[in-house]
């Protein structure tokens, strides 16, 4: 297996909230402002591999993170998405849920986030614009007060 970017220490620059078993991280290539991910701290490839206590923690944590993102970005809704397995579009072999806060008219149609996620044919493509470390620190710093 190639080095996992979510297991690497460098992921901590993007962390804005933590639970016992999971981390909330700001997406380095956000589709919309606030696009974040929830990942287990330990390396798991699929939801089916999660021990019950990690699965339970992850679901509760995602609900909590969703509420904080909705407040932080003045959103009226949120998309949760999971690509699990190569055939479903998973490109990083570490389980991760995308959480994308939504506002009225943020995209022409509500489902337009998915084509944007798929741009360049690879969801986690390095062809998508990415935040610099400085931009990431700034965005994470703005979010942390909503998760104390």
HELIX and SHEET records of a PDB file:
HELIX    1   1 UNK A    9  UNK A   14  5                                   6    
HELIX    2   2 UNK A   47  UNK A   49  5                                   3    
HELIX    3   3 UNK A   52  UNK A   73  1                                  22    
HELIX    4   4 UNK A   86  UNK A   88  5                                   3    
HELIX    5   5 UNK A  112  UNK A  117  1                                   6    
HELIX    6   6 UNK A  119  UNK A  121  5                                   3    
HELIX    7   7 UNK A  133  UNK A  144  1                                  12    
HELIX    8   8 UNK A  145  UNK A  147  5                                   3    
SHEET    1   A 5 UNK A  15  UNK A  18  0                                        
SHEET    2   A 5 UNK A  22  UNK A  26 -1                                        
SHEET    3   A 5 UNK A  36  UNK A  40 -1                                        
SHEET    4   A 5 UNK A  96  UNK A 102 -1                                        
SHEET    5   A 5 UNK A  77  UNK A  82 -1                                        
END                                                                             
